[in-house]
Amino acid sequence: MIKESLKIHGHRQFEIKQRVSFDHAKTKNIKYQVETYFFLPVALQINPQSYSTKEFQKSLKNYVRLSPATHKLKYFYKKKGMLEKLSIELEHWSIESPEIEYYENALKRVALTYKRSLRLAVKSLLKAPNQKTEDNILQLLLDIEKTIKAYRELEIKCRSIEKKITSNAFEYCDEYISWVTTFYLRKLITERAIPCRAEISHAWREEINYREQEYPESIAKPGESNEEVLHRWSSLRRYINRYLFLDINHRKGAPLLLHTIYATIAAISMSITLFVMLNIRGGQYADISMKVFIALVLAYIFRDRFKDISKRKMQQWFQRWLPDRKLLIYKEGVKSPIGICKESFRFIYYGILPDDVKAVYQQANDGFLTYTEKDVDILFYKKEVHLKNQPNLFEKTRFPIADISRFNISDYLRYIDIAFEELPFLEEDETPVLGEKIYHVYMIRRIRLNSDQNVATELVRLVINVDGIKRLEVLKSLDFSKEQDASFQDLQ
């Protein structure tokens, strides 16, 4: 199952996040395919002549992120809980020094799991009015206090290990936990009709005071730019989250097959030249005349043109099996790749669109001046992801994988020259009225899981102007078949 969300990042970027779910026990390989069709108005002049696939690759960023496990806050400090298990590991590492990655990842895992657990606990309180009781609030504050206390009691063990391996992971994770705690306590304080407001405010102030004492550089000051504070938080968050992100190594798509095709074309081309040389004048060409010389030159020119034209044709024929880019996916600490992502970028014409994509596109404008194939250029992006479900690789959570893509539309704005345009009126003495100049870019996405039956289609409209993305509208949400949802529920 795939759950998807879209959101705008600034004026020039939008993000698509796909959270992938699978059965940890039964699934050996996780496979899914995403086809994205961009319907671009011709006025934007984004076409094969002005916009290459390499430019599109530069405007696209892909990330694959794992999700931390889901636990209740009590799991951190209870007997045989997460922090007690970490304490046992630290005692072992104090005798035998661990690799720095294993040590730091163990602490990062605690920090990230704590953030997820706290976020879900606060979200549950805020979304369900019947959960906003004094008992629940006090229990949450107690769980937070005990969890943080249990983590900070590990400081002595961590410091002794960090002297040997040169690391500040405990300090960084401690500051991160403090940041996260104050952030979510602040969300509770600002909620209307929340009970125990004084107790929540006291817990929030205690954690702020702790950071002022231990990490004064992390405290923002009113009336100042606080750029260093923001930079510190961004760097800290990036350091902690690095544990979740998988490494992506770029490769060219199917180079062996591509070189085999080129070699075959070159062999055919050279055979044509040799055939001409060996057959002119009955095979006797020791005394080459001018006519023979010209014939050989023409044969070589023909061979060269034949080779170039054949390359283009063969690429078009084999484009289905020749990805433009291959991404090898690695996990920190695992030498061999745990997955692969194959990407294809190209412009296509309307006639080869799948029938279901055509049907969705025809409904995009509710029957009002629906664009025809002459009014749009269609940019096609295809992504095939194959991940291996290795033991101890993915945390046992419902959506262990987040596949994130970010598109930058700066190139789409190159030929937008005006922000407003005067509207026509019948009367000459009417005061001119301006209308904002906007363009609609439709995006249809088809997602296929493992088998062809598990297909879902989504329709999105990007409204853009001279400044960038004005809004993003989901006209048709991603919706898999009920049969698939039922089969997924059986696996849980």
C-alpha positions as CSV (number, residue, x, y, z in Angstrom):
1,M,0.0,0.0,0.0
2,I,1.2,3.5,-0.7
3,K,0.0,6.7,1.0
4,E,0.9,9.9,-0.7
5,S,1.0,13.6,0.2
6,L,1.9,16.7,-1.8
7,K,2.9,20.1,-0.6
8,I,4.6,23.3,-1.8
9,H,8.1,24.1,-0.7
10,G,8.7,27.8,-1.3
11,H,7.6,29.5,-4.6
12,R,9.5,27.2,-7.0
13,Q,9.4,23.7,-5.5
14,F,6.8,21.1,-4.7
15,E,7.3,17.8,-2.9
16,I,5.7,14.4,-3.4
17,K,6.1,12.0,-0.5
18,Q,5.1,8.4,-0.9
19,R,4.9,6.3,2.2
20,V,5.2,2.6,1.3
21,S,3.8,-0.2,3.5
22,F,4.5,-3.9,3.2
23,D,4.3,-7.0,5.3
24,H,7.7,-7.4,7.1
25,A,7.4,-11.2,7.5
26,K,6.2,-12.2,4.1
27,T,7.6,-9.7,1.6
28,K,11.0,-10.4,0.2
29,N,11.1,-7.6,-2.5
30,I,9.3,-4.3,-2.4
31,K,8.5,-3.1,-6.0
32,Y,6.5,-0.2,-7.2
33,Q,6.3,1.9,-10.3
34,V,5.3,5.6,-10.6
35,E,4.4,7.2,-14.0
36,T,4.1,11.0,-14.0
37,Y,2.6,12.9,-16.9
38,F,3.1,16.7,-17.0
39,F,0.7,18.5,-19.4
40,L,2.4,21.8,-20.1
41,P,0.7,24.6,-21.9
42,V,2.5,25.4,-25.2
43,A,2.9,29.0,-24.0
44,L,5.5,27.9,-21.5
45,Q,7.6,26.6,-24.4
46,I,8.7,23.5,-22.5
47,N,9.3,21.1,-25.4
48,P,12.0,18.8,-26.8
49,Q,13.7,21.8,-28.6
50,S,14.0,24.0,-25.5
51,Y,14.1,21.6,-22.6
52,S,16.3,18.6,-22.5
53,T,16.0,15.5,-20.3
54,K,19.3,16.5,-18.6
55,E,17.7,19.8,-17.5
56,F,14.7,17.9,-16.1
57,Q,17.1,15.6,-14.2
58,K,18.7,18.6,-12.6
59,S,15.4,20.0,-11.4
60,L,14.5,16.7,-9.7
61,K,15.7,15.5,-6.4
62,N,15.0,12.0,-5.0
63,Y,15.3,10.9,-1.4
64,V,14.5,7.6,0.2
65,R,14.0,7.8,4.0
66,L,13.2,5.1,6.6
67,S,10.7,5.7,9.4
68,P,11.5,5.1,13.0
69,A,9.6,2.5,15.0
70,T,6.3,3.4,16.7
71,H,6.2,3.0,20.4
72,K,4.4,4.5,23.4
73,L,6.5,6.8,25.6
74,K,6.4,4.3,28.4
75,Y,8.4,1.9,26.3
76,F,11.5,4.1,26.7
77,Y,11.8,4.0,30.5
78,K,10.0,0.8,31.5
79,K,11.9,-2.4,32.5
80,K,13.4,-4.1,29.4
81,G,12.5,-1.0,27.4
82,M,14.4,0.8,24.8
83,L,16.7,2.8,27.1
84,E,17.5,-0.2,29.3
85,K,18.5,-2.2,26.2
86,L,20.7,0.8,25.1
87,S,22.3,0.8,28.6
88,I,23.3,-2.9,28.2
89,E,24.8,-2.1,24.8
90,L,26.8,0.8,26.3
91,E,28.2,-1.4,29.0
92,H,29.4,-3.8,26.4
93,W,30.9,-1.0,24.3
94,S,32.7,0.4,27.3
95,I,34.8,-2.8,27.3
96,E,35.1,-3.3,23.6
97,S,35.1,0.0,21.7
98,P,32.3,0.0,19.0
99,E,32.6,1.4,15.5
100,I,31.6,5.1,15.6
101,E,28.7,4.6,13.2
102,Y,27.1,1.8,15.4
103,Y,27.4,3.9,18.5
104,E,26.0,7.1,17.0
105,N,23.2,5.3,15.2
106,A,22.1,3.7,18.4
107,L,21.7,7.1,20.0
108,K,20.1,8.7,16.9
109,R,17.6,5.8,16.8
110,V,16.5,6.7,20.4
111,A,16.2,10.4,19.6
112,L,14.2,9.9,16.4
113,T,11.9,7.3,18.0
114,Y,11.3,9.6,20.9
115,K,10.3,12.4,18.5
116,R,7.9,10.1,16.7
117,S,6.3,8.8,19.9
118,L,5.9,12.3,21.4
119,R,4.4,13.7,18.1
120,L,1.9,10.9,17.9
121,A,1.0,11.2,21.6
122,V,0.4,15.0,21.3
123,K,-1.5,14.5,18.0
124,S,-3.8,12.0,19.6
125,L,-4.6,14.4,22.4
126,L,-5.3,17.4,20.1
127,K,-7.4,15.5,17.6
128,A,-9.7,13.7,20.1
129,P,-11.6,16.0,22.4
130,N,-12.5,13.2,24.8
131,Q,-8.7,12.6,25.3
132,K,-8.1,16.1,26.7
133,T,-8.4,15.1,30.3
134,E,-6.3,16.0,33.3
135,D,-5.3,12.4,33.8
136,N,-4.1,12.0,30.2
137,I,-2.2,15.3,30.3
138,L,-0.5,14.5,33.6
139,Q,0.4,11.0,32.4
140,L,2.0,12.5,29.2
141,L,4.0,14.9,31.2
142,L,5.2,12.1,33.5
143,D,6.1,9.9,30.6
144,I,8.2,12.8,29.0
145,E,9.9,13.5,32.4
146,K,10.8,9.8,33.0
147,T,12.0,9.3,29.4
148,I,14.3,12.3,29.4
149,K,15.6,11.4,32.9
150,A,16.3,7.8,31.8
151,Y,18.2,9.0,28.7
152,R,20.3,11.6,30.6
153,E,21.3,9.0,33.2
154,L,23.3,7.3,30.4
155,E,25.6,10.3,30.2
156,I,28.4,8.8,32.2
157,K,28.5,5.6,30.2
158,C,28.4,7.6,26.9
159,R,31.1,10.0,27.9
160,S,33.5,7.2,28.7
161,I,32.9,5.6,25.3
162,E,33.1,8.9,23.4
163,K,36.6,9.6,24.8
164,K,37.8,6.5,23.0
165,I,36.0,7.0,19.7
166,T,35.9,10.8,19.5
167,S,32.2,11.5,19.3
168,N,29.7,14.0,20.7
169,A,26.6,12.0,19.8
170,F,25.1,12.0,23.3
171,E,25.3,15.7,23.6
172,Y,23.8,16.2,20.1
173,C,21.0,13.8,20.7
174,D,20.3,15.3,24.1
175,E,20.0,18.8,22.6
176,Y,17.7,17.4,19.9
177,I,15.5,15.7,22.4
178,S,15.2,19.0,24.3
179,W,14.3,20.9,21.2
180,V,11.6,18.4,20.3
181,T,10.2,18.4,23.8
182,T,9.8,22.1,24.0
183,F,8.3,22.3,20.5
184,Y,5.5,19.8,21.2
185,L,4.8,21.1,24.7
186,R,4.4,24.5,23.1
187,K,1.8,23.1,20.8
188,L,-0.1,21.9,23.9
189,I,0.1,25.2,25.6
190,T,-1.4,27.1,22.6
191,E,-4.3,24.7,22.3
192,R,-7.6,26.1,23.5
193,A,-9.4,24.5,26.4
194,I,-6.5,22.3,27.3
195,P,-6.4,21.2,31.0
196,C,-3.4,21.4,33.2
197,R,-2.1,24.5,31.3
198,A,0.1,25.5,34.3
199,E,1.7,22.1,34.6
200,I,2.4,22.0,30.8
201,S,3.9,25.5,31.0
202,H,6.1,24.5,34.0
203,A,7.4,21.5,32.1
204,W,8.1,23.6,29.0
205,R,9.9,26.3,31.1
206,E,12.0,23.6,32.9
207,E,13.3,22.3,29.5
208,I,14.0,25.8,28.3
209,N,16.0,26.5,31.4
210,Y,17.9,23.3,30.9
211,R,18.9,24.4,27.3
212,E,19.8,27.8,28.5
213,Q,22.2,26.2,30.9
214,E,23.6,23.4,28.8
215,Y,23.2,24.7,25.2
216,P,22.8,28.5,25.4
217,E,23.5,28.8,21.6
218,S,20.2,27.1,20.9
219,I,18.1,29.8,22.6
220,A,16.4,32.4,20.3
221,K,16.4,36.0,21.3
222,P,13.4,38.2,20.5
223,G,14.1,41.1,18.2
224,E,17.2,39.5,16.6
225,S,17.7,37.7,13.3
226,N,18.6,34.4,15.2
227,E,20.3,33.2,12.0
228,E,22.9,31.3,14.0
229,V,20.2,29.6,16.1
230,L,18.4,28.5,13.0
231,H,21.6,27.3,11.4
232,R,22.4,25.3,14.6
233,W,19.0,23.7,14.6
234,S,19.2,22.8,10.9
235,S,22.6,21.3,11.3
236,L,21.5,19.3,14.3
237,R,18.4,18.0,12.6
238,R,20.4,17.0,9.5
239,Y,22.9,15.2,11.7
240,I,20.2,13.2,13.5
241,N,18.1,12.5,10.5
242,R,21.0,11.2,8.5
243,Y,20.4,7.8,10.2
244,L,17.1,7.6,8.4
245,F,18.1,8.6,4.9
246,L,19.4,6.0,2.5
247,D,22.4,6.9,0.3
248,I,21.7,7.3,-3.5
249,N,24.5,6.6,-6.0
250,H,23.8,7.8,-9.6
251,R,24.6,5.7,-12.6
252,K,23.8,5.8,-16.3
253,G,20.9,3.6,-17.3
254,A,21.7,0.1,-18.7
255,P,25.2,1.1,-20.1
256,L,26.1,-2.5,-21.2
257,L,23.0,-2.9,-23.3
258,L,23.5,0.6,-24.8
259,H,27.1,-0.1,-25.7
260,T,26.1,-3.4,-27.2
261,I,23.6,-1.7,-29.5
262,Y,26.1,0.9,-30.5
263,A,28.7,-1.7,-31.3
264,T,26.2,-3.6,-33.4
265,I,25.4,-0.5,-35.4
266,A,29.1,0.3,-35.9
267,A,29.7,-3.3,-37.2
268,I,26.9,-3.0,-39.7
269,S,28.1,0.4,-40.8
270,M,31.7,-0.8,-41.3
271,S,30.5,-3.9,-43.2
272,I,28.8,-1.6,-45.7
273,T,32.1,0.3,-46.4
274,L,34.0,-3.0,-46.8
275,F,31.4,-4.3,-49.1
276,V,31.7,-1.3,-51.4
277,M,35.5,-1.4,-51.4
278,L,35.7,-5.1,-52.1
279,N,33.2,-5.1,-54.9
280,I,34.2,-2.0,-56.9
281,R,35.9,-3.0,-60.1
282,G,35.7,-6.7,-59.4
283,G,37.7,-6.5,-56.2
284,Q,40.8,-5.0,-57.9
285,Y,41.4,-1.5,-56.5
286,A,45.1,-1.2,-56.4
287,D,45.1,1.6,-58.9
288,I,42.2,3.6,-57.6
289,S,40.7,6.1,-60.0
290,M,39.0,9.3,-59.1
291,K,35.5,7.7,-59.5
292,V,36.5,4.9,-57.2
293,F,37.9,7.4,-54.7
294,I,34.6,9.4,-54.8
295,A,32.6,6.2,-54.4
296,L,34.6,5.3,-51.2
297,V,34.1,8.8,-49.8
298,L,30.3,8.5,-50.4
299,A,30.3,5.1,-48.9
300,Y,32.0,6.4,-45.7
301,I,29.6,9.3,-45.5
302,F,26.6,7.0,-45.9
303,R,28.1,4.7,-43.2
304,D,28.5,7.6,-40.8
305,R,24.9,8.9,-41.4
306,F,23.5,5.4,-41.2
307,K,25.2,4.9,-37.8
308,D,23.8,8.2,-36.3
309,I,20.3,7.7,-37.6
310,S,20.3,4.1,-36.4
311,K,21.5,5.1,-33.0
312,R,18.5,7.5,-32.6
313,K,16.0,4.9,-33.9
314,M,17.4,2.1,-31.8
315,Q,17.2,4.4,-28.7
316,Q,13.5,5.1,-29.5
317,W,12.8,1.4,-30.0
318,F,14.6,0.3,-26.8
319,Q,13.6,3.3,-24.7
320,R,11.1,1.1,-22.7
321,W,14.0,-1.0,-21.5
322,L,16.7,1.7,-21.4
323,P,16.4,3.9,-18.3
324,D,18.0,7.3,-18.6
325,R,19.3,7.1,-15.1
326,K,19.9,4.4,-12.5
327,L,20.1,5.1,-8.8
328,L,21.7,2.5,-6.5
329,I,20.3,2.7,-3.0
330,Y,22.6,2.0,0.0
331,K,22.1,1.9,3.8
332,E,24.8,3.2,6.1
333,G,26.8,0.2,7.3
334,V,25.7,-2.1,4.5
335,K,28.2,-2.6,1.7
336,S,26.0,-4.0,-1.0
337,P,23.1,-1.9,-2.4
338,I,19.7,-2.7,-0.8
339,G,17.7,-1.4,-3.8
340,I,17.7,0.2,-7.2
341,C,15.7,3.0,-8.8
342,K,15.4,3.3,-12.6
343,E,14.3,6.6,-14.1
344,S,13.2,7.6,-17.6
345,F,12.6,11.1,-18.9
346,R,11.1,12.0,-22.3
347,F,8.5,13.9,-24.2
348,I,5.7,11.9,-25.7
349,Y,2.7,12.6,-27.9
350,Y,-0.9,12.4,-26.9
351,G,-1.7,9.4,-29.0
352,I,0.4,7.0,-27.0
353,L,-1.1,7.9,-23.6
354,P,-2.8,5.1,-21.7
355,D,-6.6,5.2,-22.0
356,D,-7.1,5.8,-18.3
357,V,-4.7,8.7,-18.4
358,K,-6.6,10.2,-21.3
359,A,-9.9,9.8,-19.5
360,V,-8.6,11.5,-16.4
361,Y,-7.1,14.4,-18.4
362,Q,-10.3,15.0,-20.4
363,Q,-12.1,15.5,-17.1
364,A,-9.5,17.9,-15.8
365,N,-11.3,21.1,-16.8
366,D,-14.8,20.0,-16.1
367,G,-15.6,20.2,-19.9
368,F,-14.6,23.9,-20.2
369,L,-12.1,24.4,-23.0
370,T,-10.3,21.1,-22.3
371,Y,-6.9,21.3,-23.9
372,T,-6.3,19.2,-27.0
373,E,-3.1,17.5,-28.0
374,K,-2.0,20.6,-29.9
375,D,-2.4,22.9,-26.9
376,V,0.0,21.0,-24.6
377,D,3.4,19.4,-24.5
378,I,3.5,16.2,-22.5
379,L,6.6,15.4,-20.4
380,F,6.7,11.8,-19.1
381,Y,8.7,10.7,-16.1
382,K,8.8,7.1,-15.0
383,K,10.4,5.7,-11.9
384,E,10.7,2.0,-11.0
385,V,11.9,1.2,-7.5
386,H,13.0,-2.3,-6.2
387,L,14.0,-2.7,-2.6
388,K,15.2,-5.8,-0.8
389,N,13.6,-6.6,2.6
390,Q,16.8,-7.6,4.4
391,P,16.6,-8.6,8.1
392,N,17.0,-5.7,10.6
393,L,16.9,-3.2,7.8
394,F,13.5,-1.7,8.1
395,E,11.8,-0.8,11.4
396,K,8.6,-2.6,12.2
397,T,6.2,0.3,11.5
398,R,3.2,0.5,9.2
399,F,5.0,2.8,6.7
400,P,8.7,2.0,7.0
401,I,9.7,3.7,3.7
402,A,9.2,7.3,2.6
403,D,10.0,8.0,-1.0
404,I,10.4,11.7,-1.5
405,S,10.7,13.6,-4.8
406,R,11.1,17.4,-5.1
407,F,10.5,19.2,-8.4
408,N,11.8,22.6,-9.1
409,I,9.8,24.5,-11.7
410,S,12.1,27.4,-12.3
411,D,12.6,26.3,-15.9
412,Y,8.9,26.5,-16.5
413,L,8.9,30.3,-15.8
414,R,11.6,31.3,-18.3
415,Y,9.1,32.5,-20.9
416,I,6.5,34.1,-18.6
417,D,7.1,37.8,-19.1
418,I,4.1,39.5,-17.5
419,A,2.3,39.2,-14.2
420,F,-1.0,41.0,-15.2
421,E,-2.9,41.6,-18.4
422,E,-5.6,44.1,-19.3
423,L,-9.1,42.6,-19.7
424,P,-11.1,43.6,-22.8
425,F,-14.3,45.7,-22.4
426,L,-16.9,46.9,-24.9
427,E,-17.1,50.6,-23.8
428,E,-14.1,52.8,-24.6
429,D,-14.4,54.9,-21.5
430,E,-14.4,52.0,-19.1
431,T,-11.5,52.0,-16.6
432,P,-9.0,49.3,-17.6
433,V,-9.2,46.2,-15.3
434,L,-6.2,43.9,-14.9
435,G,-6.3,40.2,-14.5
436,E,-3.5,38.1,-13.1
437,K,-1.7,36.0,-15.7
438,I,-1.7,32.3,-14.6
439,Y,-1.1,28.9,-16.3
440,H,-2.4,25.5,-15.4
441,V,0.0,22.6,-15.4
442,Y,-1.8,19.3,-15.0
443,M,0.0,16.4,-13.5
444,I,-1.4,12.8,-13.7
445,R,0.4,10.1,-11.7
446,R,-0.2,6.4,-12.0
447,I,1.3,4.2,-9.3
448,R,1.5,0.4,-9.7
449,L,2.3,-2.0,-6.9
450,N,3.9,-5.4,-7.6
451,S,1.1,-6.6,-9.9
452,D,-0.8,-4.8,-12.7
453,Q,-4.0,-5.0,-10.7
454,N,-2.8,-2.7,-8.0
455,V,-3.0,0.6,-9.9
456,A,-4.1,4.0,-8.7
457,T,-4.3,7.3,-10.5
458,E,-4.0,10.8,-9.2
459,L,-4.8,14.2,-10.8
460,V,-3.1,17.4,-9.6
461,R,-3.3,20.9,-10.9
462,L,-0.4,23.3,-10.4
463,V,-1.4,27.0,-10.8
464,I,1.7,29.0,-11.6
465,N,2.4,32.7,-12.3
466,V,5.5,34.7,-13.0
467,D,6.7,34.3,-9.4
468,G,6.3,30.5,-9.2
469,I,3.7,28.2,-7.8
470,K,0.6,30.0,-6.6
471,R,-1.3,26.9,-5.4
472,L,-1.4,23.2,-5.7
473,E,-4.8,21.5,-6.1
474,V,-5.5,17.8,-5.8
475,L,-8.4,17.2,-8.2
476,K,-8.4,13.4,-7.9
477,S,-6.9,11.7,-4.9
478,L,-4.8,8.5,-5.1
479,D,-7.2,5.6,-4.5
480,F,-6.3,2.0,-4.8
481,S,-8.9,-0.7,-5.3
482,K,-10.9,-1.9,-2.3
483,E,-9.6,-5.4,-3.0
484,Q,-6.1,-4.3,-2.4
485,D,-7.0,-2.4,0.8
486,A,-8.7,-5.6,2.1
487,S,-5.7,-7.7,1.3
488,F,-3.4,-5.2,3.0
489,Q,-5.5,-5.2,6.1
490,D,-5.2,-9.0,6.2
491,L,-1.4,-8.6,6.4
492,Q,-1.4,-6.3,9.3
